Structures are given as structure tokens and as C-alpha cells.
Amino acid sequence: MLSQRMQEALNKQVLMEAQSSQAYLAMGSWADIQPGLKGVTKFFFKHSDEERMHMLKLIHYINERGGFAIVPALAQPVLTFPSLKKAFEELFAHEVKVSEGINELVDIALQEKDYATHNFLQWYVNEQIEEERLARECNDKLELIGDDKSGLYLFDRDIMTMEQE
Ligand code: OFO
């Protein structure tokens, strides 16, 4: 059984994952109407789906452990971006915040001596290592590319394979 404190903290993370899904969905829609960003568009939409999966995993866990998962209201995310670089900077900042949220949850699980939740959270800890790596790599590449159109072309072409590296 989840403690009240643990349950509230997990529900806060449900909100954060839902917000991430929504934010990346908006990035996908924005990229979709930019010329030549087919790969990036696919990347954002796929990440939005993944965040929804992270949210669902939490929802199932909370309910399974005798709590009640709250489906949150969502604010409208940022809809447009001055550049692809800016969108990826935002994505990276978002992932860092998510990681902080997960770390806080791990901390609470230990304080509450909730080892089952601690164990459950390890999946997210590992996932965030990968997510941050990928976001940082995208930012570094875009920094190098600057306004170089052929660089952007290659970035868009290769982004879906960067995930498996
Ligand atoms: Fe679920 O936050 Fe990204 O991964």
C-alpha cells in the first residue's frame, strides 16, 4: 500500500509525464509544418507517445498499489519555436526537470521505506540517463550545424537512428 505522501508524489510525476507528452506533441506539430523536417517530426511524435507510455506506467502502478492515479488537467504547451535549436533546447531542459522529479521520487521512496516503489522507479532512472544523453547529443549537433542547411538536412535524416546508438 502506498503512503499518502508517496501517492501524491507519484501523481505529481503523472502530471509531469503528461506535460512532457503534450510538449513534444506540440513540437511535432510545429516541425510538421516546417519544410524538410520529416525526420525530426517523426522523432517528436514518437517521443510524445513514449511520454504517454511513461505516464500510463505510473498510473497502473499507483492503482495497483492501492492508490488512485489522478488524470491531470494540462496547460497548453509552447506551440511555436524560433528555431529547431530552440525546440531542442527546450526538450533538453524538460528532460532535466523530469530527471529531477524522478530523483525526488526515489528520495521519498527511501524516506518512506517503500522499497517496492524504489524498485519500480529504477526503470525511470535508467530511462532518464538515455533521454538526457540523446537530448544533449541533439543539442551539441545543432550547435555545430548552426545555419548550415546541408548539416540540418543530415541531422533530419539521421535523427531516428541516433536513438539506437
Ligand atoms: Fe518521461 O520523461 Fe522523457 O523520458
Backbone and ligand atoms as CSV (ligand in chain L), in Angstrom:
chain,resi,resn,atom,element,x,y,z
A,1,MET,N,N,0.854,-1.212,0.000
A,1,MET,CA,C,0.000,0.000,0.000
A,1,MET,C,C,0.889,1.262,0.000
A,2,LEU,N,N,0.517,2.194,-0.853
A,2,LEU,CA,C,1.296,3.442,-0.928
A,2,LEU,C,C,0.940,4.367,0.232
A,3,SER,N,N,1.942,5.055,0.757
A,3,SER,CA,C,1.640,6.093,1.749
A,3,SER,C,C,1.005,7.268,1.012
A,4,GLN,N,N,0.331,8.103,1.763
A,4,GLN,CA,C,-0.303,9.288,1.159
A,4,GLN,C,C,0.748,10.158,0.460
A,5,ARG,N,N,1.869,10.317,1.142
A,5,ARG,CA,C,2.939,11.168,0.598
A,5,ARG,C,C,3.500,10.590,-0.701
A,6,MET,N,N,3.695,9.265,-0.691
A,6,MET,CA,C,4.239,8.609,-1.889
A,6,MET,C,C,3.244,8.737,-3.041
A,7,GLN,N,N,1.985,8.513,-2.712
A,7,GLN,CA,C,0.938,8.591,-3.740
A,7,GLN,C,C,0.866,9.988,-4.377
A,8,GLU,N,N,0.924,11.000,-3.531
A,8,GLU,CA,C,0.864,12.374,-4.065
A,8,GLU,C,C,2.085,12.673,-4.940
A,9,ALA,N,N,3.231,12.200,-4.494
A,9,ALA,CA,C,4.455,12.448,-5.260
A,9,ALA,C,C,4.396,11.725,-6.617
A,10,LEU,N,N,3.889,10.511,-6.614
A,10,LEU,CA,C,3.781,9.773,-7.883
A,10,LEU,C,C,2.780,10.446,-8.815
A,11,ASN,N,N,1.717,10.948,-8.231
A,11,ASN,CA,C,0.728,11.650,-9.063
A,11,ASN,C,C,1.304,12.938,-9.664
A,12,LYS,N,N,2.227,13.556,-8.935
A,12,LYS,CA,C,2.901,14.745,-9.472
A,12,LYS,C,C,3.715,14.362,-10.710
A,13,GLN,N,N,4.280,13.162,-10.648
A,13,GLN,CA,C,5.065,12.684,-11.790
A,13,GLN,C,C,4.159,12.312,-12.968
A,14,VAL,N,N,2.964,11.828,-12.667
A,14,VAL,CA,C,1.979,11.554,-13.733
A,14,VAL,C,C,1.755,12.849,-14.514
A,15,LEU,N,N,1.582,13.934,-13.773
A,15,LEU,CA,C,1.374,15.238,-14.413
A,15,LEU,C,C,2.587,15.623,-15.258
A,16,MET,N,N,3.771,15.432,-14.712
A,16,MET,CA,C,4.972,15.819,-15.444
A,16,MET,C,C,5.143,15.027,-16.747
A,17,GLU,N,N,4.845,13.739,-16.696
A,17,GLU,CA,C,4.967,12.917,-17.901
A,17,GLU,C,C,3.899,13.322,-18.929
A,18,ALA,N,N,2.701,13.649,-18.430
A,18,ALA,CA,C,1.625,14.089,-19.327
A,18,ALA,C,C,2.012,15.419,-19.992
A,19,GLN,N,N,2.616,16.311,-19.190
A,19,GLN,CA,C,3.054,17.598,-19.746
A,19,GLN,C,C,4.150,17.390,-20.787
A,20,SER,N,N,5.051,16.434,-20.520
A,20,SER,CA,C,6.114,16.152,-21.494
A,20,SER,C,C,5.497,15.657,-22.792
A,21,SER,N,N,4.549,14.734,-22.666
A,21,SER,CA,C,3.900,14.182,-23.856
A,21,SER,C,C,3.251,15.302,-24.668
A,22,GLN,N,N,2.595,16.191,-23.957
A,22,GLN,CA,C,1.901,17.310,-24.603
A,22,GLN,C,C,2.897,18.277,-25.262
A,23,ALA,N,N,3.991,18.558,-24.551
A,23,ALA,CA,C,5.002,19.492,-25.070
A,23,ALA,C,C,5.631,18.931,-26.350
A,24,TYR,N,N,5.929,17.633,-26.368
A,24,TYR,CA,C,6.578,17.042,-27.540
A,24,TYR,C,C,5.584,16.873,-28.690
A,25,LEU,N,N,4.329,16.704,-28.331
A,25,LEU,CA,C,3.287,16.648,-29.360
A,25,LEU,C,C,3.223,17.999,-30.095
A,26,ALA,N,N,3.305,19.081,-29.312
A,26,ALA,CA,C,3.284,20.425,-29.908
A,26,ALA,C,C,4.532,20.653,-30.760
A,27,MET,N,N,5.668,20.164,-30.286
A,27,MET,CA,C,6.901,20.290,-31.085
A,27,MET,C,C,6.747,19.527,-32.404
A,28,GLY,N,N,6.118,18.368,-32.331
A,28,GLY,CA,C,5.896,17.567,-33.529
A,28,GLY,C,C,5.002,18.282,-34.526
A,29,SER,N,N,3.963,18.882,-34.014
A,29,SER,CA,C,3.036,19.578,-34.908
A,29,SER,C,C,3.718,20.787,-35.561
A,30,TRP,N,N,4.538,21.485,-34.759
A,30,TRP,CA,C,5.279,22.624,-35.293
A,30,TRP,C,C,6.281,22.161,-36.369
A,31,ALA,N,N,7.027,21.105,-36.060
A,31,ALA,CA,C,8.026,20.608,-37.012
A,31,ALA,C,C,7.362,20.127,-38.306
A,32,ASP,N,N,6.184,19.575,-38.138
A,32,ASP,CA,C,5.451,19.011,-39.273
A,32,ASP,C,C,5.148,20.059,-40.356
A,33,ILE,N,N,4.999,21.302,-39.947
A,33,ILE,CA,C,4.679,22.331,-40.957
A,33,ILE,C,C,5.919,23.120,-41.407
A,34,GLN,N,N,7.101,22.725,-40.888
A,34,GLN,CA,C,8.336,23.349,-41.377
A,34,GLN,C,C,8.823,22.554,-42.587
A,35,PRO,N,N,9.420,23.249,-43.559
A,35,PRO,CA,C,9.924,22.489,-44.712
A,35,PRO,C,C,11.112,21.602,-44.332
A,36,GLY,N,N,11.084,20.371,-44.842
A,36,GLY,CA,C,12.263,19.496,-44.728
A,36,GLY,C,C,12.561,18.916,-43.359
A,37,LEU,N,N,11.585,18.857,-42.485
A,37,LEU,CA,C,11.871,18.298,-41.157
A,37,LEU,C,C,11.085,17.008,-40.889
A,38,LYS,N,N,11.004,16.183,-41.877
A,38,LYS,CA,C,10.234,14.931,-41.749
A,38,LYS,C,C,10.765,14.022,-40.633
A,39,GLY,N,N,12.086,13.887,-40.567
A,39,GLY,CA,C,12.701,13.016,-39.561
A,39,GLY,C,C,12.468,13.547,-38.155
A,40,VAL,N,N,12.697,14.855,-37.989
A,40,VAL,CA,C,12.510,15.497,-36.689
A,40,VAL,C,C,11.043,15.395,-36.246
A,41,THR,N,N,10.138,15.568,-37.197
A,41,THR,CA,C,8.700,15.470,-36.891
A,41,THR,C,C,8.389,14.087,-36.319
A,42,LYS,N,N,8.905,13.077,-36.978
A,42,LYS,CA,C,8.681,11.704,-36.535
A,42,LYS,C,C,9.264,11.495,-35.128
A,43,PHE,N,N,10.438,12.051,-34.911
A,43,PHE,CA,C,11.119,11.949,-33.619
A,43,PHE,C,C,10.246,12.550,-32.500
A,44,PHE,N,N,9.744,13.754,-32.724
A,44,PHE,CA,C,8.925,14.412,-31.690
A,44,PHE,C,C,7.632,13.630,-31.414
A,45,PHE,N,N,6.977,13.189,-32.464
A,45,PHE,CA,C,5.723,12.440,-32.259
A,45,PHE,C,C,5.997,11.133,-31.513
A,46,LYS,N,N,7.071,10.498,-31.867
A,46,LYS,CA,C,7.413,9.239,-31.203
A,46,LYS,C,C,7.708,9.497,-29.721
A,47,HIS,N,N,8.429,10.578,-29.446
A,47,HIS,CA,C,8.728,10.894,-28.051
A,47,HIS,C,C,7.497,11.269,-27.257
A,48,SER,N,N,6.577,11.911,-27.926
A,48,SER,CA,C,5.309,12.224,-27.254
A,48,SER,C,C,4.616,10.919,-26.842
A,49,ASP,N,N,4.594,9.954,-27.736
A,49,ASP,CA,C,3.990,8.642,-27.424
A,49,ASP,C,C,4.709,7.966,-26.256
A,50,GLU,N,N,6.025,8.085,-26.256
A,50,GLU,CA,C,6.805,7.438,-25.185
A,50,GLU,C,C,6.482,8.060,-23.831
A,51,GLU,N,N,6.330,9.384,-23.819
A,51,GLU,CA,C,5.994,10.049,-22.550
A,51,GLU,C,C,4.613,9.620,-22.062
A,52,ARG,N,N,3.721,9.418,-22.987
A,52,ARG,CA,C,2.392,8.925,-22.600
A,52,ARG,C,C,2.516,7.522,-21.984
A,53,MET,N,N,3.392,6.729,-22.559
A,53,MET,CA,C,3.635,5.390,-22.011
A,53,MET,C,C,4.230,5.496,-20.596
A,54,HIS,N,N,5.141,6.450,-20.383
A,54,HIS,CA,C,5.702,6.652,-19.038
A,54,HIS,C,C,4.595,7.027,-18.054
A,55,MET,N,N,3.692,7.859,-18.533
A,55,MET,CA,C,2.573,8.288,-17.683
A,55,MET,C,C,1.680,7.088,-17.337
A,56,LEU,N,N,1.349,6.300,-18.361
A,56,LEU,CA,C,0.466,5.141,-18.140
A,56,LEU,C,C,1.073,4.126,-17.173
A,57,LYS,N,N,2.361,3.939,-17.300
A,57,LYS,CA,C,3.071,3.005,-16.413
A,57,LYS,C,C,2.889,3.456,-14.956
A,58,LEU,N,N,3.002,4.746,-14.729
A,58,LEU,CA,C,2.809,5.294,-13.375
A,58,LEU,C,C,1.365,5.119,-12.912
A,59,ILE,N,N,0.443,5.401,-13.810
A,59,ILE,CA,C,-0.984,5.290,-13.461
A,59,ILE,C,C,-1.304,3.853,-13.024
A,60,HIS,N,N,-0.839,2.896,-13.810
A,60,HIS,CA,C,-1.112,1.492,-13.461
A,60,HIS,C,C,-0.468,1.125,-12.127
A,61,TYR,N,N,0.739,1.629,-11.920
A,61,TYR,CA,C,1.437,1.284,-10.674
A,61,TYR,C,C,0.709,1.862,-9.457
A,62,ILE,N,N,0.335,3.109,-9.536
A,62,ILE,CA,C,-0.349,3.755,-8.396
A,62,ILE,C,C,-1.618,2.972,-8.041
A,63,ASN,N,N,-2.403,2.651,-9.044
A,63,ASN,CA,C,-3.672,1.946,-8.790
A,63,ASN,C,C,-3.437,0.515,-8.278
A,64,GLU,N,N,-2.413,-0.113,-8.824
A,64,GLU,CA,C,-2.077,-1.471,-8.409
A,64,GLU,C,C,-1.676,-1.535,-6.934
A,65,ARG,N,N,-1.082,-0.433,-6.447
A,65,ARG,CA,C,-0.590,-0.414,-5.065
A,65,ARG,C,C,-1.608,0.195,-4.106
A,66,GLY,N,N,-2.856,0.201,-4.524
A,66,GLY,CA,C,-3.918,0.649,-3.623
A,66,GLY,C,C,-4.148,2.147,-3.583
A,67,GLY,N,N,-3.497,2.875,-4.505
A,67,GLY,CA,C,-3.717,4.318,-4.555
A,67,GLY,C,C,-4.754,4.665,-5.618
A,68,PHE,N,N,-4.850,5.943,-5.931
A,68,PHE,CA,C,-5.740,6.385,-7.006
A,68,PHE,C,C,-4.962,7.354,-7.894
A,69,ALA,N,N,-4.733,6.927,-9.133
A,69,ALA,CA,C,-3.992,7.772,-10.075
A,69,ALA,C,C,-4.914,8.865,-10.613
A,70,ILE,N,N,-4.421,10.087,-10.522
A,70,ILE,CA,C,-5.219,11.237,-10.946
A,70,ILE,C,C,-4.834,11.634,-12.369
A,71,VAL,N,N,-5.805,11.626,-13.264
A,71,VAL,CA,C,-5.561,12.110,-14.632
A,71,VAL,C,C,-5.625,13.637,-14.584
A,72,PRO,N,N,-4.511,14.294,-14.888
A,72,PRO,CA,C,-4.435,15.738,-14.644
A,72,PRO,C,C,-4.955,16.612,-15.794
A,73,ALA,N,N,-5.326,17.829,-15.439
A,73,ALA,CA,C,-5.621,18.853,-16.455
A,73,ALA,C,C,-4.280,19.355,-16.980
A,74,LEU,N,N,-4.250,19.728,-18.238
A,74,LEU,CA,C,-2.985,20.175,-18.820
A,74,LEU,C,C,-3.081,21.587,-19.389
A,75,ALA,N,N,-2.026,22.358,-19.129
A,75,ALA,CA,C,-1.951,23.696,-19.720
A,75,ALA,C,C,-1.492,23.547,-21.168
A,76,GLN,N,N,-1.822,24.527,-21.979
A,76,GLN,CA,C,-1.372,24.472,-23.373
A,76,GLN,C,C,0.155,24.606,-23.424
A,77,PRO,N,N,0.815,23.716,-24.142
A,77,PRO,CA,C,2.277,23.823,-24.218
A,77,PRO,C,C,2.713,24.934,-25.171
A,78,VAL,N,N,4.029,25.167,-25.234
A,78,VAL,CA,C,4.571,26.125,-26.204
A,78,VAL,C,C,4.284,25.568,-27.594
A,79,LEU,N,N,3.739,26.415,-28.481
A,79,LEU,CA,C,3.265,25.926,-29.783
A,79,LEU,C,C,4.245,26.157,-30.930
A,80,THR,N,N,5.007,27.246,-30.820
A,80,THR,CA,C,5.914,27.567,-31.935
A,80,THR,C,C,7.311,27.867,-31.395
A,81,PHE,N,N,8.299,27.735,-32.254
A,81,PHE,CA,C,9.688,27.887,-31.837
A,81,PHE,C,C,10.434,28.731,-32.863
A,82,PRO,N,N,11.316,29.630,-32.385
A,82,PRO,CA,C,12.046,30.467,-33.335
A,82,PRO,C,C,13.014,29.652,-34.196
A,83,SER,N,N,13.424,28.490,-33.716
A,83,SER,CA,C,14.336,27.645,-34.498
A,83,SER,C,C,14.270,26.224,-33.965
A,84,LEU,N,N,14.808,25.305,-34.740
A,84,LEU,CA,C,14.861,23.909,-34.313
A,84,LEU,C,C,15.758,23.794,-33.077
A,85,LYS,N,N,16.810,24.585,-33.080
A,85,LYS,CA,C,17.747,24.586,-31.951
A,85,LYS,C,C,17.002,24.931,-30.664
A,86,LYS,N,N,16.148,25.950,-30.751
A,86,LYS,CA,C,15.381,26.374,-29.561
A,86,LYS,C,C,14.455,25.251,-29.080
A,87,ALA,N,N,13.832,24.563,-30.025
A,87,ALA,CA,C,12.927,23.461,-29.655
A,87,ALA,C,C,13.708,22.381,-28.908
A,88,PHE,N,N,14.891,22.074,-29.400
A,88,PHE,CA,C,15.690,21.025,-28.745
A,88,PHE,C,C,16.260,21.489,-27.410
A,89,GLU,N,N,16.541,22.792,-27.308
A,89,GLU,CA,C,16.999,23.317,-26.011
A,89,GLU,C,C,15.879,23.125,-24.992
A,90,GLU,N,N,14.667,23.392,-25.437
A,90,GLU,CA,C,13.519,23.239,-24.543
A,90,GLU,C,C,13.320,21.766,-24.159
A,91,LEU,N,N,13.478,20.892,-25.140
A,91,LEU,CA,C,13.335,19.454,-24.869
A,91,LEU,C,C,14.375,19.003,-23.828
A,92,PHE,N,N,15.592,19.478,-23.978
A,92,PHE,CA,C,16.646,19.088,-23.037
A,92,PHE,C,C,16.316,19.603,-21.628
A,93,ALA,N,N,15.916,20.870,-21.551
A,93,ALA,CA,C,15.576,21.458,-20.248
A,93,ALA,C,C,14.445,20.659,-19.602
A,94,HIS,N,N,13.512,20.235,-20.417
A,94,HIS,CA,C,12.374,19.456,-19.943
A,94,HIS,C,C,12.828,18.123,-19.346
A,95,GLU,N,N,13.709,17.462,-20.066
A,95,GLU,CA,C,14.202,16.156,-19.599
A,95,GLU,C,C,14.989,16.282,-18.296
A,96,VAL,N,N,15.745,17.371,-18.165
A,96,VAL,CA,C,16.492,17.589,-16.916
A,96,VAL,C,C,15.502,17.738,-15.763
A,97,LYS,N,N,14.411,18.461,-16.018
A,97,LYS,CA,C,13.374,18.630,-14.976
A,97,LYS,C,C,12.741,17.290,-14.620
A,98,VAL,N,N,12.465,16.477,-15.645
A,98,VAL,CA,C,11.876,15.144,-15.405
A,98,VAL,C,C,12.828,14.313,-14.536
A,99,SER,N,N,14.112,14.360,-14.868
A,99,SER,CA,C,15.103,13.612,-14.077
A,99,SER,C,C,15.091,14.073,-12.624
A,100,GLU,N,N,14.989,15.384,-12.421
A,100,GLU,CA,C,14.936,15.902,-11.048
A,100,GLU,C,C,13.713,15.354,-10.318
A,101,GLY,N,N,12.603,15.306,-11.052
A,101,GLY,CA,C,11.362,14.769,-10.471
A,101,GLY,C,C,11.522,13.308,-10.065
A,102,ILE,N,N,12.176,12.536,-10.922
A,102,ILE,CA,C,12.402,11.109,-10.623
A,102,ILE,C,C,13.321,10.970,-9.410
A,103,ASN,N,N,14.373,11.776,-9.384
A,103,ASN,CA,C,15.296,11.706,-8.240
A,103,ASN,C,C,14.586,12.015,-6.937
A,104,GLU,N,N,13.719,12.994,-6.988
A,104,GLU,CA,C,12.958,13.365,-5.789
A,104,GLU,C,C,12.077,12.193,-5.345
A,105,LEU,N,N,11.466,11.521,-6.330
A,105,LEU,CA,C,10.617,10.360,-6.014
A,105,LEU,C,C,11.429,9.245,-5.354
A,106,VAL,N,N,12.622,9.007,-5.886
A,106,VAL,CA,C,13.487,7.964,-5.317
A,106,VAL,C,C,13.801,8.320,-3.862
A,107,ASP,N,N,14.072,9.590,-3.656
A,107,ASP,CA,C,14.372,10.085,-2.316
A,107,ASP,C,C,13.192,9.846,-1.363
A,108,ILE,N,N,12.016,10.176,-1.822
A,108,ILE,CA,C,10.811,9.989,-0.990
A,108,ILE,C,C,10.578,8.503,-0.721
A,109,ALA,N,N,10.767,7.670,-1.751
A,109,ALA,CA,C,10.569,6.219,-1.580
A,109,ALA,C,C,11.488,5.685,-0.473
A,110,LEU,N,N,12.721,6.193,-0.440
A,110,LEU,CA,C,13.657,5.736,0.598
A,110,LEU,C,C,13.225,6.240,1.974
A,111,GLN,N,N,12.829,7.512,2.016
A,111,GLN,CA,C,12.371,8.076,3.301
A,111,GLN,C,C,11.167,7.320,3.841
A,112,GLU,N,N,10.276,6.918,2.919
A,112,GLU,CA,C,9.054,6.208,3.327
A,112,GLU,C,C,9.304,4.707,3.519
A,113,LYS,N,N,10.520,4.296,3.286
A,113,LYS,CA,C,10.878,2.862,3.321
A,113,LYS,C,C,9.970,2.041,2.396
A,114,ASP,N,N,9.654,2.643,1.250
A,114,ASP,CA,C,8.809,1.979,0.250
A,114,ASP,C,C,9.741,1.368,-0.810
A,115,TYR,N,N,10.225,0.179,-0.531
A,115,TYR,CA,C,11.232,-0.418,-1.405
A,115,TYR,C,C,10.641,-0.923,-2.725
A,116,ALA,N,N,9.369,-1.252,-2.711
A,116,ALA,CA,C,8.711,-1.664,-3.954
A,116,ALA,C,C,8.690,-0.488,-4.939
A,117,THR,N,N,8.332,0.687,-4.426
A,117,THR,CA,C,8.312,1.872,-5.304
A,117,THR,C,C,9.734,2.239,-5.714
A,118,HIS,N,N,10.652,2.099,-4.789
A,118,HIS,CA,C,12.053,2.370,-5.107
A,118,HIS,C,C,12.494,1.487,-6.276
A,119,ASN,N,N,12.116,0.237,-6.206
A,119,ASN,CA,C,12.449,-0.727,-7.248
A,119,ASN,C,C,11.765,-0.355,-8.572
A,120,PHE,N,N,10.497,-0.026,-8.488
A,120,PHE,CA,C,9.719,0.381,-9.671
A,120,PHE,C,C,10.370,1.594,-10.358
A,121,LEU,N,N,10.897,2.505,-9.552
A,121,LEU,CA,C,11.444,3.747,-10.109
A,121,LEU,C,C,12.768,3.563,-10.845
A,122,GLN,N,N,13.432,2.444,-10.601
A,122,GLN,CA,C,14.732,2.247,-11.250
A,122,GLN,C,C,14.614,2.263,-12.777
A,123,TRP,N,N,13.489,1.782,-13.277
A,123,TRP,CA,C,13.264,1.819,-14.721
A,123,TRP,C,C,13.337,3.260,-15.240
A,124,TYR,N,N,12.724,4.177,-14.483
A,124,TYR,CA,C,12.714,5.595,-14.875
A,124,TYR,C,C,14.112,6.214,-14.737
A,125,VAL,N,N,14.828,5.806,-13.696
A,125,VAL,CA,C,16.190,6.324,-13.500
A,125,VAL,C,C,17.031,5.987,-14.740
A,126,ASN,N,N,16.937,4.742,-15.182
A,126,ASN,CA,C,17.710,4.323,-16.360
A,126,ASN,C,C,17.228,5.001,-17.627
A,127,GLU,N,N,15.950,5.112,-17.765
A,127,GLU,CA,C,15.358,5.770,-18.936
A,127,GLU,C,C,15.855,7.218,-19.044
A,128,GLN,N,N,15.935,7.897,-17.920
A,128,GLN,CA,C,16.350,9.302,-17.944
A,128,GLN,C,C,17.812,9.466,-18.342
A,129,ILE,N,N,18.642,8.493,-18.006
A,129,ILE,CA,C,20.055,8.576,-18.425
A,129,ILE,C,C,20.091,8.624,-19.953
A,130,GLU,N,N,19.331,7.725,-20.572
A,130,GLU,CA,C,19.283,7.632,-22.022
A,130,GLU,C,C,18.647,8.893,-22.638
A,131,GLU,N,N,17.559,9.348,-22.053
A,131,GLU,CA,C,16.857,10.521,-22.594
A,131,GLU,C,C,17.729,11.774,-22.547
A,132,GLU,N,N,18.438,11.929,-21.432
A,132,GLU,CA,C,19.304,13.107,-21.310
A,132,GLU,C,C,20.471,13.026,-22.295
A,133,ARG,N,N,21.013,11.818,-22.448
A,133,ARG,CA,C,22.124,11.652,-23.397
A,133,ARG,C,C,21.696,12.061,-24.807
A,134,LEU,N,N,20.549,11.550,-25.193
A,134,LEU,CA,C,20.051,11.807,-26.541
A,134,LEU,C,C,19.766,13.301,-26.746
A,135,ALA,N,N,19.113,13.911,-25.770
A,135,ALA,CA,C,18.775,15.337,-25.893
A,135,ALA,C,C,20.049,16.181,-25.953
A,136,ARG,N,N,21.050,15.806,-25.132
A,136,ARG,CA,C,22.302,16.560,-25.121
A,136,ARG,C,C,23.010,16.413,-26.474
A,137,GLU,N,N,22.997,15.202,-27.003
A,137,GLU,CA,C,23.642,14.934,-28.294
A,137,GLU,C,C,22.985,15.762,-29.402
A,138,CYS,N,N,21.667,15.815,-29.398
A,138,CYS,CA,C,20.956,16.613,-30.409
A,138,CYS,C,C,21.345,18.080,-30.293
A,139,ASN,N,N,21.409,18.586,-29.066
A,139,ASN,CA,C,21.778,19.986,-28.852
A,139,ASN,C,C,23.197,20.258,-29.328
A,140,ASP,N,N,24.109,19.362,-29.011
A,140,ASP,CA,C,25.506,19.547,-29.421
A,140,ASP,C,C,25.613,19.580,-30.949
A,141,LYS,N,N,24.897,18.666,-31.595
A,141,LYS,CA,C,24.944,18.615,-33.062
A,141,LYS,C,C,24.384,19.897,-33.667
A,142,LEU,N,N,23.256,20.343,-33.134
A,142,LEU,CA,C,22.630,21.557,-33.682
A,142,LEU,C,C,23.516,22.782,-33.458
A,143,GLU,N,N,24.239,22.786,-32.371
A,143,GLU,CA,C,25.172,23.872,-32.081
A,143,GLU,C,C,26.254,23.918,-33.172
A,144,LEU,N,N,26.768,22.748,-33.508
A,144,LEU,CA,C,27.795,22.661,-34.547
A,144,LEU,C,C,27.246,23.068,-35.910
A,145,ILE,N,N,26.037,22.627,-36.195
A,145,ILE,CA,C,25.422,22.852,-37.506
A,145,ILE,C,C,25.142,24.335,-37.752
A,146,GLY,N,N,24.693,25.015,-36.712
A,146,GLY,CA,C,24.355,26.444,-36.858
A,146,GLY,C,C,23.328,26.635,-37.953
A,147,ASP,N,N,23.644,27.501,-38.925
A,147,ASP,CA,C,22.694,27.768,-40.014
A,147,ASP,C,C,23.001,26.964,-41.275
A,148,ASP,N,N,23.890,26.021,-41.166
A,148,ASP,CA,C,24.289,25.242,-42.332
A,148,ASP,C,C,23.169,24.304,-42.794
A,149,LYS,N,N,22.647,24.584,-43.953
A,149,LYS,CA,C,21.468,23.857,-44.438
A,149,LYS,C,C,21.763,22.378,-44.724
A,150,SER,N,N,22.941,22.100,-45.253
A,150,SER,CA,C,23.228,20.690,-45.534
A,150,SER,C,C,23.414,19.915,-44.227
A,151,GLY,N,N,23.938,20.607,-43.206
A,151,GLY,CA,C,24.059,19.973,-41.888
A,151,GLY,C,C,22.688,19.646,-41.324
A,152,LEU,N,N,21.775,20.570,-41.479
A,152,LEU,CA,C,20.401,20.353,-40.997
A,152,LEU,C,C,19.732,19.199,-41.735
A,153,TYR,N,N,20.000,19.151,-43.029
A,153,TYR,CA,C,19.456,18.058,-43.847
A,153,TYR,C,C,19.908,16.708,-43.285
A,154,LEU,N,N,21.204,16.617,-42.980
A,154,LEU,CA,C,21.749,15.350,-42.459
A,154,LEU,C,C,21.204,15.060,-41.054
A,155,PHE,N,N,21.084,16.102,-40.249
A,155,PHE,CA,C,20.537,15.942,-38.891
A,155,PHE,C,C,19.132,15.352,-38.977
A,156,ASP,N,N,18.335,15.911,-39.859
A,156,ASP,CA,C,16.950,15.436,-40.021
A,156,ASP,C,C,16.925,13.993,-40.532
A,157,ARG,N,N,17.847,13.690,-41.409
A,157,ARG,CA,C,17.887,12.341,-41.978
A,157,ARG,C,C,18.316,11.302,-40.930
A,158,ASP,N,N,19.255,11.734,-40.031
A,158,ASP,CA,C,19.867,10.752,-39.122
A,158,ASP,C,C,19.224,10.673,-37.742
A,159,ILE,N,N,18.337,11.584,-37.428
A,159,ILE,CA,C,17.878,11.665,-36.032
A,159,ILE,C,C,17.222,10.392,-35.514
A,160,MET,N,N,16.504,9.686,-36.365
A,160,MET,CA,C,15.841,8.490,-35.871
A,160,MET,C,C,16.835,7.368,-35.555
A,161,THR,N,N,18.006,7.407,-36.186
A,161,THR,CA,C,18.987,6.359,-35.888
A,161,THR,C,C,19.846,6.730,-34.686
A,162,MET,N,N,19.885,8.018,-34.318
A,162,MET,CA,C,20.660,8.445,-33.141
A,162,MET,C,C,20.140,7.780,-31.874
A,163,GLU,N,N,18.874,7.417,-31.888
A,163,GLU,CA,C,18.240,6.828,-30.709
A,163,GLU,C,C,18.825,5.486,-30.329
A,164,GLN,N,N,19.201,4.727,-31.362
A,164,GLN,CA,C,19.688,3.374,-31.083
A,164,GLN,C,C,21.170,3.338,-30.731
A,165,GLU,N,N,21.852,4.486,-30.821
A,165,GLU,CA,C,23.304,4.460,-30.612
A,165,GLU,C,C,23.675,4.189,-29.159
L,1,OFO,FE1,FE,9.326,10.528,-19.370
L,1,OFO,O1,O,10.417,11.965,-19.480
L,1,OFO,FE2,FE,11.337,11.934,-21.039
L,1,OFO,O2,O,11.782,10.284,-20.785
